[in-house]
Amino acid sequence: MATNWVDEVLSGATSTGSKTISLANDQALSVANTSSENLFTVTSDTSNGGFTSILGIEGQEAILFLGADNADDAGDVWQIQADASGNLKIGNRTVGTGSPERGNTIVDAITIDSSRNISVGVDDTGYDVKFFGATSGQYMLWDESADELVLTGDSKLSFHDAAGGENIIATSDGHLEINAGTTLDITAPTVDVNVATELNIDGNVDLNGALDVSGALTGTALTVDNVIVNGTTIGHTDDTDLLTVADGSLTIAGDLIVAGGVTSGTSSSVHSIHVSDGSTSSMNMGNEAEIVITDDGIPRIYFEDTGEGTNDKLMAIANYHENFVVQSLVDDGESYDTESILVCNRDGRVGIGTRTFDSSAVNYLTILNGTEPSAHTDNQIYIGSKDSAGTGTDTSATLALFCEENVDATAMASDPSSTFTHRFPIWINGTAYWIALDPV
C-alpha cells in the first residue's frame, strides 16, 4: 500500500502530534491529482505574505468544507464554493452527518457572482439579515418571513448624507416622523392621507388649488388672507368681530356691501333682515318678512343713482327723532342738500320742508315757506306757503297757489245779504289777494 502523503509529511512529529513544515521564499507545498493538477497549494512569499489556494479542475468548482462539533449534525457543516461560473457561494448542509463530502445537500445562503453582486437566498426562499449599530437594540433587519425591512428603536433612515436633516424615524412606539431640512415634496396625481381622528398642521398652509371640505372645518381660530374666524365671530385682522354667529341669527357690526341679490326666507317661511349699530332692539322679529334697522342715533337708508350729476346722486329716508324724513344729500353723504323734503311724524302730522310741528296738531299738513314757480305746468297746480307781504303790514305765512288757470278779473255783483266782515290774504299766480269772507 502506498504511504499516505500526510504521514510522510508529518513523519518525525513530536509527541504532541505537531509537525512544522518550513518553506523557503517562493516555495510551495502542493497536493496534485494524477494529472499533475494542483488542487491544494500553500505558498511562501516573504515579500507579500503566504497564501493558500484551492484550485478546481478545469470546468469544475473549488470547494472548502468546514465541519464544526465533529460534524455530527447536518447544520454543523458549512461549504464555501467557487463554482465553474466564477460565483462564490456560502451555505450549510441540511441533510446528513459525519465528515462533509461531495454530494451533501447544501443550501446556499449567500452568493457573490462574478460581477460582485451579492444575493442572500434565492427567489421565494430568503433569510433574515441584520446590520447592528453601535447602540444596544439598534439594528436593521430584513425579516424574510414577514417580507419586511425593520429599523428597530429610533434608528433613522437618512437620505442625502449621514446625520443630516432628511430622514424617517420612529421616535417612539406609534410615532413616525418624516423630516426634511428645507422642503418635503410629494408629487402624485392623487395623494390620500387617511386620518382616523385628527390631522394637525403646525405652521402656515399655502393652497394653490381648490379646497374641497366634505366634513366640518373646525379650529380655535382660522385666518384666511386677513379674515379671521374665531369661535362665534368672523372679522378682519383690524376688526375681529364684524360678524357674530348665534343660534338662528347673524349679527353684522360693520358695513354690508352687496353686489348681487339678497334673499330672506322661502315660500314656506319668513325671515327678517336686521341691520344694527349694536344697539339692543326691543322688536320681536321673525313673525313677518321684514327689514329692520336699529340705531341709537338716526337710522337711515340711502339710495344712490350713479347716473346723475355731481351732488345729485344721493337720496335717503331716515327715522329722525320720531319723524320719517325724505332727504337729499351731497354725493359723499357727509352733508345735506335738502334735509327735510317730506316729513311724516309718528303722531299723524305731515310736513313739507319742515319737521317742526305744534304739538296739538294731529293729521295736519304743514308746509314751510318756499320759492314759487316762475311759470305754470300743464295739468297741475302748486300748493305752497309764502309770507303775505304786499297785502299791508301783515307778513305772516299764508296759503300760496300757482295754477294753470288765471284769476278772473270780473267784479263780483253786489250781494245785499253778504256782510263780508272778514278777509284772508292768499297768493295766486304770484299776486296777493284778499279773499272776502262772510262768516256763517
Secondary structure as a PSIPRED ss2 file (coil, helix, strand):
# PSIPRED VFORMAT (PSIPRED V4.0)

   1 M C   1.000  0.000  0.000
   2 A C   1.000  0.000  0.000
   3 T C   1.000  0.000  0.000
   4 N C   1.000  0.000  0.000
   5 W H   0.000  1.000  0.000
   6 V H   0.000  1.000  0.000
   7 D H   0.000  1.000  0.000
   8 E H   0.000  1.000  0.000
   9 V H   0.000  1.000  0.000
  10 L C   1.000  0.000  0.000
  11 S C   1.000  0.000  0.000
  12 G C   1.000  0.000  0.000
  13 A C   1.000  0.000  0.000
  14 T C   1.000  0.000  0.000
  15 S C   1.000  0.000  0.000
  16 T C   1.000  0.000  0.000
  17 G C   1.000  0.000  0.000
  18 S C   1.000  0.000  0.000
  19 K C   1.000  0.000  0.000
  20 T C   1.000  0.000  0.000
  21 I C   1.000  0.000  0.000
  22 S C   1.000  0.000  0.000
  23 L C   1.000  0.000  0.000
  24 A C   1.000  0.000  0.000
  25 N C   1.000  0.000  0.000
  26 D C   1.000  0.000  0.000
  27 Q C   1.000  0.000  0.000
  28 A E   0.000  0.000  1.000
  29 L E   0.000  0.000  1.000
  30 S E   0.000  0.000  1.000
  31 V E   0.000  0.000  1.000
  32 A E   0.000  0.000  1.000
  33 N C   1.000  0.000  0.000
  34 T C   1.000  0.000  0.000
  35 S C   1.000  0.000  0.000
  36 S C   1.000  0.000  0.000
  37 E C   1.000  0.000  0.000
  38 N E   0.000  0.000  1.000
  39 L E   0.000  0.000  1.000
  40 F E   0.000  0.000  1.000
  41 T E   0.000  0.000  1.000
  42 V E   0.000  0.000  1.000
  43 T E   0.000  0.000  1.000
  44 S C   1.000  0.000  0.000
  45 D C   1.000  0.000  0.000
  46 T C   1.000  0.000  0.000
  47 S C   1.000  0.000  0.000
  48 N C   1.000  0.000  0.000
  49 G C   1.000  0.000  0.000
  50 G C   1.000  0.000  0.000
  51 F E   0.000  0.000  1.000
  52 T E   0.000  0.000  1.000
  53 S E   0.000  0.000  1.000
  54 I E   0.000  0.000  1.000
  55 L C   1.000  0.000  0.000
  56 G C   1.000  0.000  0.000
  57 I C   1.000  0.000  0.000
  58 E C   1.000  0.000  0.000
  59 G C   1.000  0.000  0.000
  60 Q C   1.000  0.000  0.000
  61 E C   1.000  0.000  0.000
  62 A E   0.000  0.000  1.000
  63 I E   0.000  0.000  1.000
  64 L E   0.000  0.000  1.000
  65 F E   0.000  0.000  1.000
  66 L E   0.000  0.000  1.000
  67 G E   0.000  0.000  1.000
  68 A C   1.000  0.000  0.000
  69 D H   0.000  1.000  0.000
  70 N H   0.000  1.000  0.000
  71 A H   0.000  1.000  0.000
  72 D C   1.000  0.000  0.000
  73 D C   1.000  0.000  0.000
  74 A H   0.000  1.000  0.000
  75 G H   0.000  1.000  0.000
  76 D H   0.000  1.000  0.000
  77 V E   0.000  0.000  1.000
  78 W E   0.000  0.000  1.000
  79 Q E   0.000  0.000  1.000
  80 I E   0.000  0.000  1.000
  81 Q E   0.000  0.000  1.000
  82 A E   0.000  0.000  1.000
  83 D C   1.000  0.000  0.000
  84 A C   1.000  0.000  0.000
  85 S C   1.000  0.000  0.000
  86 G C   1.000  0.000  0.000
  87 N C   1.000  0.000  0.000
  88 L E   0.000  0.000  1.000
  89 K E   0.000  0.000  1.000
  90 I E   0.000  0.000  1.000
  91 G E   0.000  0.000  1.000
  92 N E   0.000  0.000  1.000
  93 R E   0.000  0.000  1.000
  94 T E   0.000  0.000  1.000
  95 V E   0.000  0.000  1.000
  96 G C   1.000  0.000  0.000
  97 T C   1.000  0.000  0.000
  98 G C   1.000  0.000  0.000
  99 S C   1.000  0.000  0.000
 100 P C   1.000  0.000  0.000
 101 E C   1.000  0.000  0.000
 102 R C   1.000  0.000  0.000
 103 G C   1.000  0.000  0.000
 104 N C   1.000  0.000  0.000
 105 T E   0.000  0.000  1.000
 106 I E   0.000  0.000  1.000
 107 V E   0.000  0.000  1.000
 108 D E   0.000  0.000  1.000
 109 A E   0.000  0.000  1.000
 110 I E   0.000  0.000  1.000
 111 T E   0.000  0.000  1.000
 112 I E   0.000  0.000  1.000
 113 D C   1.000  0.000  0.000
 114 S C   1.000  0.000  0.000
 115 S C   1.000  0.000  0.000
 116 R C   1.000  0.000  0.000
 117 N C   1.000  0.000  0.000
 118 I E   0.000  0.000  1.000
 119 S E   0.000  0.000  1.000
 120 V E   0.000  0.000  1.000
 121 G C   1.000  0.000  0.000
 122 V E   0.000  0.000  1.000
 123 D C   1.000  0.000  0.000
 124 D C   1.000  0.000  0.000
 125 T E   0.000  0.000  1.000
 126 G C   1.000  0.000  0.000
 127 Y C   1.000  0.000  0.000
 128 D C   1.000  0.000  0.000
 129 V E   0.000  0.000  1.000
 130 K E   0.000  0.000  1.000
 131 F E   0.000  0.000  1.000
 132 F E   0.000  0.000  1.000
 133 G C   1.000  0.000  0.000
 134 A C   1.000  0.000  0.000
 135 T C   1.000  0.000  0.000
 136 S C   1.000  0.000  0.000
 137 G C   1.000  0.000  0.000
 138 Q C   1.000  0.000  0.000
 139 Y E   0.000  0.000  1.000
 140 M E   0.000  0.000  1.000
 141 L E   0.000  0.000  1.000
 142 W E   0.000  0.000  1.000
 143 D E   0.000  0.000  1.000
 144 E C   1.000  0.000  0.000
 145 S C   1.000  0.000  0.000
 146 A C   1.000  0.000  0.000
 147 D C   1.000  0.000  0.000
 148 E E   0.000  0.000  1.000
 149 L E   0.000  0.000  1.000
 150 V E   0.000  0.000  1.000
 151 L E   0.000  0.000  1.000
 152 T C   1.000  0.000  0.000
 153 G C   1.000  0.000  0.000
 154 D C   1.000  0.000  0.000
 155 S C   1.000  0.000  0.000
 156 K E   0.000  0.000  1.000
 157 L E   0.000  0.000  1.000
 158 S E   0.000  0.000  1.000
 159 F C   1.000  0.000  0.000
 160 H C   1.000  0.000  0.000
 161 D C   1.000  0.000  0.000
 162 A C   1.000  0.000  0.000
 163 A C   1.000  0.000  0.000
 164 G C   1.000  0.000  0.000
 165 G C   1.000  0.000  0.000
 166 E C   1.000  0.000  0.000
 167 N E   0.000  0.000  1.000
 168 I E   0.000  0.000  1.000
 169 I E   0.000  0.000  1.000
 170 A E   0.000  0.000  1.000
 171 T E   0.000  0.000  1.000
 172 S E   0.000  0.000  1.000
 173 D C   1.000  0.000  0.000
 174 G C   1.000  0.000  0.000
 175 H E   0.000  0.000  1.000
 176 L E   0.000  0.000  1.000
 177 E E   0.000  0.000  1.000
 178 I E   0.000  0.000  1.000
 179 N E   0.000  0.000  1.000
 180 A C   1.000  0.000  0.000
 181 G C   1.000  0.000  0.000
 182 T C   1.000  0.000  0.000
 183 T C   1.000  0.000  0.000
 184 L C   1.000  0.000  0.000
 185 D C   1.000  0.000  0.000
 186 I C   1.000  0.000  0.000
 187 T C   1.000  0.000  0.000
 188 A C   1.000  0.000  0.000
 189 P C   1.000  0.000  0.000
 190 T C   1.000  0.000  0.000
 191 V C   1.000  0.000  0.000
 192 D C   1.000  0.000  0.000
 193 V C   1.000  0.000  0.000
 194 N C   1.000  0.000  0.000
 195 V C   1.000  0.000  0.000
 196 A C   1.000  0.000  0.000
 197 T C   1.000  0.000  0.000
 198 E C   1.000  0.000  0.000
 199 L C   1.000  0.000  0.000
 200 N C   1.000  0.000  0.000
 201 I C   1.000  0.000  0.000
 202 D C   1.000  0.000  0.000
 203 G C   1.000  0.000  0.000
 204 N C   1.000  0.000  0.000
 205 V C   1.000  0.000  0.000
 206 D C   1.000  0.000  0.000
 207 L C   1.000  0.000  0.000
 208 N C   1.000  0.000  0.000
 209 G C   1.000  0.000  0.000
 210 A C   1.000  0.000  0.000
 211 L C   1.000  0.000  0.000
 212 D C   1.000  0.000  0.000
 213 V C   1.000  0.000  0.000
 214 S C   1.000  0.000  0.000
 215 G C   1.000  0.000  0.000
 216 A C   1.000  0.000  0.000
 217 L C   1.000  0.000  0.000
 218 T C   1.000  0.000  0.000
 219 G C   1.000  0.000  0.000
 220 T C   1.000  0.000  0.000
 221 A C   1.000  0.000  0.000
 222 L E   0.000  0.000  1.000
 223 T E   0.000  0.000  1.000
 224 V E   0.000  0.000  1.000
 225 D C   1.000  0.000  0.000
 226 N C   1.000  0.000  0.000
 227 V E   0.000  0.000  1.000
 228 I E   0.000  0.000  1.000
 229 V E   0.000  0.000  1.000
 230 N E   0.000  0.000  1.000
 231 G C   1.000  0.000  0.000
 232 T C   1.000  0.000  0.000
 233 T E   0.000  0.000  1.000
 234 I E   0.000  0.000  1.000
 235 G E   0.000  0.000  1.000
 236 H E   0.000  0.000  1.000
 237 T C   1.000  0.000  0.000
 238 D C   1.000  0.000  0.000
 239 D E   0.000  0.000  1.000
 240 T E   0.000  0.000  1.000
 241 D E   0.000  0.000  1.000
 242 L E   0.000  0.000  1.000
 243 L E   0.000  0.000  1.000
 244 T E   0.000  0.000  1.000
 245 V E   0.000  0.000  1.000
 246 A E   0.000  0.000  1.000
 247 D C   1.000  0.000  0.000
 248 G C   1.000  0.000  0.000
 249 S E   0.000  0.000  1.000
 250 L E   0.000  0.000  1.000
 251 T E   0.000  0.000  1.000
 252 I E   0.000  0.000  1.000
 253 A C   1.000  0.000  0.000
 254 G C   1.000  0.000  0.000
 255 D C   1.000  0.000  0.000
 256 L C   1.000  0.000  0.000
 257 I C   1.000  0.000  0.000
 258 V C   1.000  0.000  0.000
 259 A C   1.000  0.000  0.000
 260 G C   1.000  0.000  0.000
 261 G C   1.000  0.000  0.000
 262 V C   1.000  0.000  0.000
 263 T C   1.000  0.000  0.000
 264 S C   1.000  0.000  0.000
 265 G C   1.000  0.000  0.000
 266 T E   0.000  0.000  1.000
 267 S C   1.000  0.000  0.000
 268 S C   1.000  0.000  0.000
 269 S E   0.000  0.000  1.000
 270 V C   1.000  0.000  0.000
 271 H C   1.000  0.000  0.000
 272 S E   0.000  0.000  1.000
 273 I E   0.000  0.000  1.000
 274 H E   0.000  0.000  1.000
 275 V E   0.000  0.000  1.000
 276 S E   0.000  0.000  1.000
 277 D C   1.000  0.000  0.000
 278 G C   1.000  0.000  0.000
 279 S C   1.000  0.000  0.000
 280 T C   1.000  0.000  0.000
 281 S C   1.000  0.000  0.000
 282 S C   1.000  0.000  0.000
 283 M C   1.000  0.000  0.000
 284 N C   1.000  0.000  0.000
 285 M C   1.000  0.000  0.000
 286 G C   1.000  0.000  0.000
 287 N C   1.000  0.000  0.000
 288 E C   1.000  0.000  0.000
 289 A C   1.000  0.000  0.000
 290 E E   0.000  0.000  1.000
 291 I E   0.000  0.000  1.000
 292 V E   0.000  0.000  1.000
 293 I E   0.000  0.000  1.000
 294 T E   0.000  0.000  1.000
 295 D C   1.000  0.000  0.000
 296 D C   1.000  0.000  0.000
 297 G C   1.000  0.000  0.000
 298 I C   1.000  0.000  0.000
 299 P C   1.000  0.000  0.000
 300 R E   0.000  0.000  1.000
 301 I E   0.000  0.000  1.000
 302 Y E   0.000  0.000  1.000
 303 F E   0.000  0.000  1.000
 304 E E   0.000  0.000  1.000
 305 D C   1.000  0.000  0.000
 306 T C   1.000  0.000  0.000
 307 G C   1.000  0.000  0.000
 308 E C   1.000  0.000  0.000
 309 G C   1.000  0.000  0.000
 310 T C   1.000  0.000  0.000
 311 N C   1.000  0.000  0.000
 312 D C   1.000  0.000  0.000
 313 K C   1.000  0.000  0.000
 314 L E   0.000  0.000  1.000
 315 M E   0.000  0.000  1.000
 316 A E   0.000  0.000  1.000
 317 I E   0.000  0.000  1.000
 318 A E   0.000  0.000  1.000
 319 N E   0.000  0.000  1.000
 320 Y C   1.000  0.000  0.000
 321 H C   1.000  0.000  0.000
 322 E C   1.000  0.000  0.000
 323 N E   0.000  0.000  1.000
 324 F E   0.000  0.000  1.000
 325 V E   0.000  0.000  1.000
 326 V E   0.000  0.000  1.000
 327 Q E   0.000  0.000  1.000
 328 S E   0.000  0.000  1.000
 329 L E   0.000  0.000  1.000
 330 V C   1.000  0.000  0.000
 331 D C   1.000  0.000  0.000
 332 D C   1.000  0.000  0.000
 333 G C   1.000  0.000  0.000
 334 E C   1.000  0.000  0.000
 335 S C   1.000  0.000  0.000
 336 Y E   0.000  0.000  1.000
 337 D E   0.000  0.000  1.000
 338 T E   0.000  0.000  1.000
 339 E E   0.000  0.000  1.000
 340 S E   0.000  0.000  1.000
 341 I E   0.000  0.000  1.000
 342 L E   0.000  0.000  1.000
 343 V E   0.000  0.000  1.000
 344 C E   0.000  0.000  1.000
 345 N E   0.000  0.000  1.000
 346 R C   1.000  0.000  0.000
 347 D C   1.000  0.000  0.000
 348 G C   1.000  0.000  0.000
 349 R C   1.000  0.000  0.000
 350 V E   0.000  0.000  1.000
 351 G E   0.000  0.000  1.000
 352 I E   0.000  0.000  1.000
 353 G C   1.000  0.000  0.000
 354 T C   1.000  0.000  0.000
 355 R C   1.000  0.000  0.000
 356 T C   1.000  0.000  0.000
 357 F C   1.000  0.000  0.000
 358 D C   1.000  0.000  0.000
 359 S C   1.000  0.000  0.000
 360 S C   1.000  0.000  0.000
 361 A C   1.000  0.000  0.000
 362 V C   1.000  0.000  0.000
 363 N C   1.000  0.000  0.000
 364 Y C   1.000  0.000  0.000
 365 L E   0.000  0.000  1.000
 366 T E   0.000  0.000  1.000
 367 I E   0.000  0.000  1.000
 368 L C   1.000  0.000  0.000
 369 N C   1.000  0.000  0.000
 370 G C   1.000  0.000  0.000
 371 T C   1.000  0.000  0.000
 372 E C   1.000  0.000  0.000
 373 P C   1.000  0.000  0.000
 374 S C   1.000  0.000  0.000
 375 A C   1.000  0.000  0.000
 376 H C   1.000  0.000  0.000
 377 T C   1.000  0.000  0.000
 378 D C   1.000  0.000  0.000
 379 N C   1.000  0.000  0.000
 380 Q C   1.000  0.000  0.000
 381 I C   1.000  0.000  0.000
 382 Y E   0.000  0.000  1.000
 383 I E   0.000  0.000  1.000
 384 G E   0.000  0.000  1.000
 385 S E   0.000  0.000  1.000
 386 K E   0.000  0.000  1.000
 387 D E   0.000  0.000  1.000
 388 S C   1.000  0.000  0.000
 389 A C   1.000  0.000  0.000
 390 G C   1.000  0.000  0.000
 391 T C   1.000  0.000  0.000
 392 G C   1.000  0.000  0.000
 393 T C   1.000  0.000  0.000
 394 D C   1.000  0.000  0.000
 395 T C   1.000  0.000  0.000
 396 S C   1.000  0.000  0.000
 397 A E   0.000  0.000  1.000
 398 T E   0.000  0.000  1.000
 399 L E   0.000  0.000  1.000
 400 A E   0.000  0.000  1.000
 401 L E   0.000  0.000  1.000
 402 F E   0.000  0.000  1.000
 403 C C   1.000  0.000  0.000
 404 E C   1.000  0.000  0.000
 405 E C   1.000  0.000  0.000
 406 N C   1.000  0.000  0.000
 407 V C   1.000  0.000  0.000
 408 D C   1.000  0.000  0.000
 409 A C   1.000  0.000  0.000
 410 T C   1.000  0.000  0.000
 411 A C   1.000  0.000  0.000
 412 M C   1.000  0.000  0.000
 413 A C   1.000  0.000  0.000
 414 S C   1.000  0.000  0.000
 415 D C   1.000  0.000  0.000
 416 P C   1.000  0.000  0.000
 417 S C   1.000  0.000  0.000
 418 S C   1.000  0.000  0.000
 419 T C   1.000  0.000  0.000
 420 F C   1.000  0.000  0.000
 421 T C   1.000  0.000  0.000
 422 H E   0.000  0.000  1.000
 423 R E   0.000  0.000  1.000
 424 F E   0.000  0.000  1.000
 425 P E   0.000  0.000  1.000
 426 I E   0.000  0.000  1.000
 427 W E   0.000  0.000  1.000
 428 I E   0.000  0.000  1.000
 429 N C   1.000  0.000  0.000
 430 G C   1.000  0.000  0.000
 431 T E   0.000  0.000  1.000
 432 A E   0.000  0.000  1.000
 433 Y E   0.000  0.000  1.000
 434 W E   0.000  0.000  1.000
 435 I E   0.000  0.000  1.000
 436 A E   0.000  0.000  1.000
 437 L E   0.000  0.000  1.000
 438 D C   1.000  0.000  0.000
 439 P C   1.000  0.000  0.000
 440 V C   1.000  0.000  0.000
